[in-house]
Protein backbone atom coordinates (compact mmCIF):
# COMPACT_ATOMS: atom_id res chain seq x y z
CA UNK A 1 0.00 0.00 0.00
CA UNK A 2 1.37 3.38 -1.07
CA UNK A 3 0.06 6.83 -0.16
CA UNK A 4 1.43 9.97 -1.78
CA UNK A 5 2.03 13.43 -0.32
CA UNK A 6 2.76 16.25 -2.72
CA UNK A 7 2.41 20.00 -3.19
CA UNK A 8 -0.36 21.43 -5.34
CA UNK A 9 1.03 24.92 -6.01
CA UNK A 10 4.46 26.25 -7.00
CA UNK A 11 6.26 24.54 -4.13
CA UNK A 12 6.90 25.75 -0.56
CA UNK A 13 3.51 24.46 0.63
CA UNK A 14 4.92 23.13 3.91
CA UNK A 15 5.37 19.50 2.88
CA UNK A 16 8.15 18.76 5.38
CA UNK A 17 5.99 19.34 8.45
CA UNK A 18 3.08 17.39 6.98
CA UNK A 19 5.24 14.40 6.00
CA UNK A 20 6.75 14.50 9.50
CA UNK A 21 3.21 14.43 10.95
CA UNK A 22 2.08 11.45 8.84
CA UNK A 23 5.37 9.51 9.06
CA UNK A 24 4.53 7.52 12.24
CA UNK A 25 1.71 5.78 10.32
CA UNK A 26 4.11 4.35 7.73
CA UNK A 27 7.07 1.99 7.57
CA UNK A 28 8.94 3.62 4.67
CA UNK A 29 9.10 7.27 3.60
CA UNK A 30 10.43 7.57 0.04
CA UNK A 31 11.46 10.61 -2.02
CA UNK A 32 10.57 9.97 -5.67
CA UNK A 33 11.86 13.03 -7.58
CA UNK A 34 13.68 16.36 -7.38
CA UNK A 35 17.04 17.19 -5.93
CA UNK A 36 18.62 19.60 -3.44
CA UNK A 37 16.28 22.34 -4.71
CA UNK A 38 13.76 20.89 -2.24
CA UNK A 39 13.67 22.59 1.15
CA UNK A 40 11.48 20.70 3.60
CA UNK A 41 11.44 22.56 6.93
CA UNK A 42 11.02 20.67 10.19
CA UNK A 43 11.22 21.67 13.85
CA UNK A 44 12.99 19.02 15.92
CA UNK A 45 13.06 19.64 19.67
CA UNK A 46 12.15 23.25 18.89
CA UNK A 47 15.12 23.63 16.55
CA UNK A 48 14.58 24.45 12.89
CA UNK A 49 16.15 22.13 10.34
CA UNK A 50 15.78 22.01 6.56
CA UNK A 51 16.03 18.78 4.56
CA UNK A 52 17.04 18.99 0.91
CA UNK A 53 17.78 15.40 -0.06
CA UNK A 54 16.84 13.13 2.85
CA UNK A 55 13.16 12.11 3.22
CA UNK A 56 11.27 13.91 5.98
CA UNK A 57 10.70 10.77 8.05
CA UNK A 58 14.36 10.59 9.10
CA UNK A 59 13.70 11.85 12.64
CA UNK A 60 11.27 9.02 13.43
CA UNK A 61 12.69 5.90 15.03
CA UNK A 62 12.41 2.58 13.20
CA UNK A 63 11.33 4.21 9.93
CA UNK A 64 13.09 3.46 6.66
CA UNK A 65 13.88 6.48 4.47
CA UNK A 66 14.52 5.78 0.79
CA UNK A 67 15.97 8.15 -1.81
CA UNK A 68 14.44 6.81 -5.00
CA UNK A 69 15.82 6.59 -8.52
CA UNK A 70 13.75 9.58 -9.68
CA UNK A 71 15.85 11.88 -7.49
CA UNK A 72 19.09 13.54 -8.62
CA UNK A 73 21.60 13.38 -5.79
CA UNK A 74 24.07 16.03 -4.70
CA UNK A 75 26.44 14.01 -2.53
CA UNK A 76 28.04 17.10 -0.97
CA UNK A 77 24.64 18.32 0.22
CA UNK A 78 23.75 14.79 1.37
CA UNK A 79 26.92 14.48 3.46
CA UNK A 80 26.35 17.83 5.20
CA UNK A 81 22.70 16.97 5.76
CA UNK A 82 23.55 13.62 7.33
CA UNK A 83 26.07 15.29 9.64
CA UNK A 84 23.36 17.73 10.75
CA UNK A 85 20.91 14.85 11.31
CA UNK A 86 23.51 13.01 13.40
CA UNK A 87 23.78 16.05 15.69
CA UNK A 88 20.22 15.25 16.84
CA UNK A 89 21.33 11.76 17.90
CA UNK A 90 19.80 10.08 14.84
CA UNK A 91 21.51 6.97 13.45
CA UNK A 92 20.95 7.75 9.76
CA UNK A 93 23.15 4.81 8.66
CA UNK A 94 20.51 2.47 10.03
CA UNK A 95 17.50 4.16 8.44
CA UNK A 96 18.68 5.84 5.20
CA UNK A 97 18.71 3.87 1.93
CA UNK A 98 19.58 5.05 -1.59
CA UNK A 99 18.58 3.48 -4.89
CA UNK A 100 21.55 2.51 -7.05
CA UNK A 101 19.69 3.95 -10.07
CA UNK A 102 19.72 7.46 -8.57
CA UNK A 103 21.60 9.92 -10.80
CA UNK A 104 24.49 11.97 -9.42
CA UNK A 105 24.89 15.74 -9.65
CA UNK A 106 28.49 16.52 -10.58
CA UNK A 107 30.36 19.77 -9.84
CA UNK A 108 30.28 20.48 -13.58
CA UNK A 109 26.48 20.17 -13.56
CA UNK A 110 26.38 23.12 -11.14
CA UNK A 111 28.77 25.09 -13.36
CA UNK A 112 26.63 24.42 -16.45
CA UNK A 113 23.53 25.51 -14.53
CA UNK A 114 25.17 28.83 -13.65
CA UNK A 115 26.49 29.34 -17.18
CA UNK A 116 23.13 28.55 -18.78
CA UNK A 117 21.16 30.83 -16.47
CA UNK A 118 23.66 33.69 -16.94
CA UNK A 119 23.38 33.32 -20.72
CA UNK A 120 19.60 33.75 -20.59
CA UNK A 121 19.90 37.30 -19.24
CA UNK A 122 16.46 38.81 -18.66
CA UNK A 123 14.82 35.56 -19.82
CA UNK A 124 16.28 33.51 -16.94
CA UNK A 125 13.80 31.07 -15.38
CA UNK A 126 14.92 31.49 -11.76
CA UNK A 127 16.95 28.28 -11.42
CA UNK A 128 18.24 27.42 -7.94
CA UNK A 129 21.63 26.84 -9.64
CA UNK A 130 22.03 23.45 -7.92
CA UNK A 131 22.89 21.60 -11.13
CA UNK A 132 19.53 19.84 -11.21
CA UNK A 133 18.46 20.63 -14.77
CA UNK A 134 21.83 19.62 -16.32
CA UNK A 135 21.77 16.38 -14.27
CA UNK A 136 18.29 15.51 -15.57
CA UNK A 137 19.41 16.46 -19.09
CA UNK A 138 22.25 13.96 -18.80
CA UNK A 139 19.75 11.38 -17.55
CA UNK A 140 17.43 11.78 -20.54
CA UNK A 141 20.45 12.15 -22.83
CA UNK A 142 21.81 8.83 -21.51
CA UNK A 143 25.06 10.37 -20.32
CA UNK A 144 24.54 10.49 -16.57
CA UNK A 145 26.38 8.71 -13.79
CA UNK A 146 24.34 6.84 -11.18
CA UNK A 147 24.97 5.85 -7.60
CA UNK A 148 25.51 2.25 -8.70
CA UNK A 149 28.33 3.35 -11.03
CA UNK A 150 30.26 4.44 -7.96
CA UNK A 151 30.83 0.78 -7.09
CA UNK A 152 32.43 0.04 -10.48
CA UNK A 153 36.21 -0.13 -10.85
CA UNK A 154 36.13 2.22 -13.84
CA UNK A 155 34.13 5.00 -12.14
CA UNK A 156 37.04 7.47 -12.38
CA UNK A 157 37.27 6.87 -16.14
CA UNK A 158 33.51 7.34 -16.56
CA UNK A 159 33.68 10.52 -14.50
CA UNK A 160 36.48 12.06 -16.56
CA UNK A 161 34.67 11.19 -19.78
CA UNK A 162 31.52 13.01 -18.66
CA UNK A 163 33.54 15.89 -17.21
CA UNK A 164 35.17 16.41 -20.61
CA UNK A 165 31.76 16.57 -22.29
CA UNK A 166 30.68 19.14 -19.73
CA UNK A 167 33.81 21.21 -20.32
CA UNK A 168 32.92 21.46 -24.01
CA UNK A 169 29.50 22.81 -23.04
CA UNK A 170 31.10 25.37 -20.71
CA UNK A 171 33.52 26.39 -23.47
CA UNK A 172 30.55 26.99 -25.79
CA UNK A 173 29.12 29.34 -23.16
CA UNK A 174 32.58 31.01 -22.87
CA UNK A 175 32.17 30.36 -19.17
CA UNK A 176 35.20 29.90 -16.95
CA UNK A 177 35.04 28.58 -13.40
CA UNK A 178 37.55 26.79 -11.18
CA UNK A 179 35.69 23.77 -9.82
CA UNK A 180 38.75 22.11 -8.27
CA UNK A 181 37.69 22.92 -4.69
CA UNK A 182 34.16 21.60 -5.13
CA UNK A 183 35.55 18.62 -7.06
CA UNK A 184 37.74 17.64 -4.12
CA UNK A 185 34.74 17.97 -1.82
CA UNK A 186 32.69 15.91 -4.28
CA UNK A 187 35.08 12.95 -4.23
CA UNK A 188 35.28 13.11 -0.44
CA UNK A 189 31.49 12.97 -0.33
CA UNK A 190 31.47 10.00 -2.72
CA UNK A 191 33.56 8.05 -0.21
CA UNK A 192 30.97 8.94 2.42
CA UNK A 193 28.18 7.77 0.10
CA UNK A 194 29.85 4.35 -0.15
CA UNK A 195 29.33 3.86 3.60
CA UNK A 196 25.53 4.19 3.26
CA UNK A 197 22.92 1.58 2.30
CA UNK A 198 22.92 1.43 -1.51
CA UNK A 199 20.12 -0.84 -2.67
CA UNK A 200 18.26 -2.03 -5.74
CA UNK A 201 15.46 0.44 -5.02
CA UNK A 202 12.62 -1.03 -7.06
CA UNK A 203 13.06 -4.53 -5.59
CA UNK A 204 13.62 -3.05 -2.14
CA UNK A 205 10.33 -1.16 -2.11
CA UNK A 206 8.22 -3.79 -3.88
CA UNK A 207 9.48 -6.52 -1.55
CA UNK A 208 8.53 -4.29 1.38
CA UNK A 209 5.00 -3.86 -0.01
CA UNK A 210 4.75 -7.63 -0.55
CA UNK A 211 5.52 -8.08 3.15
CA UNK A 212 2.76 -5.64 4.15
CA UNK A 213 4.81 -2.46 4.68
CA UNK A 214 3.08 0.90 4.37
CA UNK A 215 4.83 3.38 2.08
CA UNK A 216 4.58 7.17 2.04
CA UNK A 217 5.87 8.68 -1.21
CA UNK A 218 7.14 12.22 -0.59
CA UNK A 219 7.11 14.73 -3.43
CA UNK A 220 9.31 17.79 -3.79
CA UNK A 221 8.59 21.18 -5.42
CA UNK A 222 4.93 21.56 -6.49
CA UNK A 223 2.48 20.35 -9.13
CA UNK A 224 2.51 23.67 -11.00
CA UNK A 225 6.26 23.18 -11.50
CA UNK A 226 5.82 19.78 -13.18
CA UNK A 227 7.89 19.52 -16.35
CA UNK A 228 4.84 18.51 -18.41
CA UNK A 229 1.87 20.16 -16.70
CA UNK A 230 3.41 23.15 -14.94
CA UNK A 231 3.75 26.74 -16.18
CA UNK A 232 6.31 25.78 -18.83
CA UNK A 233 9.10 26.81 -19.34
CA UNK A 234 9.19 28.13 -15.76
CA UNK A 235 9.16 24.65 -14.29
CA UNK A 236 11.49 22.16 -12.67
CA UNK A 237 13.08 19.26 -14.57
CA UNK A 238 11.18 16.32 -13.08
CA UNK A 239 7.65 14.96 -12.77
CA UNK A 240 6.34 16.44 -9.52
CA UNK A 241 2.88 14.85 -9.77
CA UNK A 242 1.47 11.46 -8.75
CA UNK A 243 2.50 9.99 -12.11
CA UNK A 244 6.13 10.53 -11.09
CA UNK A 245 5.80 8.10 -8.18
CA UNK A 246 5.76 5.07 -10.48
CA UNK A 247 8.84 6.02 -12.50
CA UNK A 248 10.60 7.59 -9.50
CA UNK A 249 10.37 4.53 -7.26
CA UNK A 250 9.69 1.61 -9.60
CA UNK A 251 6.07 1.08 -8.53
CA UNK A 252 3.03 0.13 -10.59
CA UNK A 253 0.12 2.64 -10.48
CA UNK A 254 -2.38 0.24 -8.88
CA UNK A 255 -0.30 0.17 -5.70
CA UNK A 256 -1.19 3.84 -5.02
CA UNK A 257 -4.10 4.39 -2.63
CA UNK A 258 -4.53 7.92 -1.19
CA UNK A 259 -3.08 11.11 -2.65
CA UNK A 260 -2.74 13.81 -0.01
CA UNK A 261 -2.44 17.23 -1.64
CA UNK A 262 -0.98 20.20 0.22
CA UNK A 263 -1.97 23.80 -0.44
CA UNK A 264 -1.34 27.01 1.40
CA UNK A 265 -4.34 29.13 2.37
CA UNK A 266 -2.91 31.59 -0.19
CA UNK A 267 -0.30 31.27 -2.98
CA UNK A 268 3.43 31.86 -3.28
CA UNK A 269 6.03 31.46 -5.97
CA UNK A 270 9.84 31.81 -6.02
CA UNK A 271 11.65 33.03 -9.12
CA UNK A 272 10.25 33.88 -12.52
CA UNK A 273 7.09 32.67 -14.21
CA UNK A 274 3.34 33.33 -14.42
CA UNK A 275 1.43 33.92 -11.20
CA UNK A 276 -2.15 35.07 -11.98
CA UNK A 277 -3.23 35.99 -8.42
CA UNK A 278 0.03 37.68 -7.38
CA UNK A 279 -0.26 40.75 -5.15
CA UNK A 280 2.00 43.75 -5.77
CA UNK A 281 0.71 45.81 -2.86
CA UNK A 282 0.85 46.15 0.92
CA UNK A 283 -1.30 43.05 1.39
CA UNK A 284 1.20 40.94 -0.54
CA UNK A 285 4.00 42.38 1.59
CA UNK A 286 2.01 41.68 4.78
CA UNK A 287 1.50 38.04 3.76
CA UNK A 288 5.22 37.72 3.01
CA UNK A 289 6.14 39.18 6.38
CA UNK A 290 3.59 37.23 8.44
CA UNK A 291 4.32 33.99 6.60
CA UNK A 292 8.11 34.45 6.65
CA UNK A 293 7.98 33.80 2.93
CA UNK A 294 11.62 33.45 2.03
CA UNK A 295 12.96 30.37 0.22
CA UNK A 296 14.27 27.69 2.59
CA UNK A 297 16.76 26.61 -0.10
CA UNK A 298 17.63 29.91 -1.80
CA UNK A 299 16.65 32.52 0.79
CA UNK A 300 14.94 34.51 -1.97
CA UNK A 301 11.76 36.42 -1.06
CA UNK A 302 8.69 34.60 -2.31
CA UNK A 303 6.08 36.31 -4.43
CA UNK A 304 2.73 36.21 -2.62
CA UNK A 305 -0.90 36.28 -3.73
CA UNK A 306 -4.43 35.03 -3.15
CA UNK A 307 -5.33 31.35 -3.39
CA UNK A 308 -5.96 30.30 -7.01
CA UNK A 309 -8.72 27.68 -7.28
CA UNK A 310 -8.38 27.38 -11.06
CA UNK A 311 -4.79 26.20 -10.67
CA UNK A 312 -5.66 24.20 -7.56
CA UNK A 313 -8.52 22.36 -9.26
CA UNK A 314 -6.19 21.55 -12.18
CA UNK A 315 -3.55 20.19 -9.78
CA UNK A 316 -6.13 18.07 -7.94
CA UNK A 317 -7.37 16.66 -11.25
CA UNK A 318 -4.00 15.58 -12.67
CA UNK A 319 -2.87 14.15 -9.31
CA UNK A 320 -6.06 12.31 -8.36
CA UNK A 321 -6.07 14.04 -4.97
CA UNK A 322 -8.28 12.32 -2.38
CA UNK A 323 -7.80 14.71 0.56
CA UNK A 324 -6.37 18.16 1.17
CA UNK A 325 -4.12 19.71 3.79
CA UNK A 326 -4.28 23.49 4.09
CA UNK A 327 -1.13 25.05 5.54
CA UNK A 328 -0.31 28.52 6.90
CA UNK A 329 -3.96 29.44 7.52
CA UNK A 330 -2.79 31.54 10.48
CA UNK A 331 -0.90 33.88 8.12
CA UNK A 332 -4.27 35.35 7.07
CA UNK A 333 -5.36 36.05 10.68
CA UNK A 334 -5.00 39.84 10.47
CA UNK A 335 -6.72 40.42 7.11
CA UNK A 336 -10.25 41.86 7.14
CA UNK A 337 -11.02 40.81 3.54
CA UNK A 338 -9.86 37.70 1.72
CA UNK A 339 -10.07 37.04 -2.00
CA UNK A 340 -10.31 33.70 -3.76
CA UNK A 341 -9.38 33.43 -7.44
CA UNK A 342 -12.04 31.15 -8.90
CA UNK A 343 -11.93 31.92 -12.65
CA UNK A 344 -9.70 33.38 -15.38
CA UNK A 345 -10.64 35.97 -17.99
CA UNK A 346 -8.42 35.19 -20.98
CA UNK A 347 -8.54 37.58 -23.92
CA UNK A 348 -12.06 38.59 -22.91
CA UNK A 349 -13.45 35.09 -22.29
CA UNK A 350 -14.13 33.60 -18.86
CA UNK A 351 -12.80 30.11 -18.16
CA UNK A 352 -12.04 27.80 -15.26
CA UNK A 353 -9.36 25.92 -17.17
CA UNK A 354 -5.58 26.36 -17.11
CA UNK A 355 -4.37 27.51 -20.55
CA UNK A 356 -1.63 25.71 -22.43
CA UNK A 357 0.64 28.70 -21.86
CA UNK A 358 0.11 31.76 -19.69
CA UNK A 359 2.57 34.01 -21.48
CA UNK A 360 1.57 36.10 -24.48
CA UNK A 361 -2.08 36.29 -23.46
CA UNK A 362 -4.14 38.78 -21.48
CA UNK A 363 -5.12 36.90 -18.32
CA UNK A 364 -7.05 38.44 -15.43
CA UNK A 365 -8.23 36.38 -12.45
CA UNK A 366 -11.86 36.61 -11.32
CA UNK A 367 -12.25 36.90 -7.55
CA UNK A 368 -14.83 36.07 -4.92
CA UNK A 369 -14.56 38.09 -1.70
CA UNK A 370 -14.80 36.70 1.83
CA UNK A 371 -14.82 38.34 5.22
CA UNK A 372 -11.60 37.71 7.12
CA UNK A 373 -11.73 36.09 10.55
CA UNK A 374 -9.38 38.64 12.18
CA UNK A 375 -8.70 36.23 15.02
CA UNK A 376 -5.51 34.57 16.25
CA UNK A 377 -6.06 30.89 15.45
CA UNK A 378 -2.57 29.62 16.36
CA UNK A 379 -3.67 28.20 19.71
CA UNK A 380 -6.83 26.47 18.47
CA UNK A 381 -6.78 22.66 18.67
CA UNK A 382 -10.30 21.77 17.60
CA UNK A 383 -12.00 22.40 14.25
CA UNK A 384 -15.26 23.42 15.89
CA UNK A 385 -13.45 26.27 17.66
CA UNK A 386 -12.36 27.94 14.43
CA UNK A 387 -14.01 31.28 13.57
CA UNK A 388 -17.22 31.08 11.52
CA UNK A 389 -15.65 33.23 8.78
CA UNK A 390 -12.87 30.67 8.37
CA UNK A 391 -15.41 27.86 8.19
CA UNK A 392 -17.14 29.68 5.30
CA UNK A 393 -13.79 30.21 3.52
CA UNK A 394 -12.84 26.52 3.78
CA UNK A 395 -16.32 25.29 2.84
CA UNK A 396 -16.17 27.31 -0.37
CA UNK A 397 -12.84 25.67 -1.25
CA UNK A 398 -14.25 22.21 -0.41
CA UNK A 399 -17.31 22.80 -2.59
CA UNK A 400 -15.41 24.29 -5.52
CA UNK A 401 -12.80 21.53 -5.64
CA UNK A 402 -15.08 18.66 -4.62
CA UNK A 403 -12.30 17.40 -2.34
CA UNK A 404 -12.34 17.80 1.45
CA UNK A 405 -9.83 19.80 3.45
CA UNK A 406 -9.01 17.21 6.13
CA UNK A 407 -6.22 19.05 7.98
CA UNK A 408 -5.51 22.72 8.68
CA UNK A 409 -2.06 23.87 9.78
CA UNK A 410 -2.29 26.91 12.05
CA UNK A 411 1.38 27.41 12.92
CA UNK A 412 4.88 25.99 12.33
CA UNK A 413 4.82 23.58 15.28
CA UNK A 414 4.17 19.90 14.68
CA UNK A 415 1.32 20.10 17.20
CA UNK A 416 -0.31 22.98 15.31
CA UNK A 417 -2.42 20.86 12.97
CA UNK A 418 -6.20 20.75 13.25
CA UNK A 419 -7.99 17.60 12.13
CA UNK A 420 -11.25 18.46 10.39
HUZI-V453024 format. One line per field, one symbol per residue. psi: psi as a letter, one per 20 degrees, with the letter a starting at -180 (. if undefined). A space follows every 10 residues. Layout:
# HUZI-V453024
psi=???
This chain:
# HUZI-V453024
psi=ppqpprqick rkikhggggh ghgiirhppp pirabjiqno pqookippqp phhpqjjhjp qkppoporii qppohggggh ghhhghijjp nhhhipqppi ipqqpqhhgg ghgggghhhh cijqikqikj jgghghhhgh jkiqprhhhh iqhkghgggh ghggghhhgh hhilpppojh ghhghghghh hghhirnprn ghgghhhggh jjqppoporr brhjjqhgja mpjmrajroj rhhigghiil qqhiipeqoo ppqriaqrqp arrqnhjqpk ahghhggggh jlmppighiq pqpqaqqoig hhhghhghil phqqpprkhh hjhiphpqqp ojrqoolipp qkqprgpiqj qoppqpqpqq pqilqojhip hphiiqqhhh ggghhggggg hjppohqppk rhqhimopp.
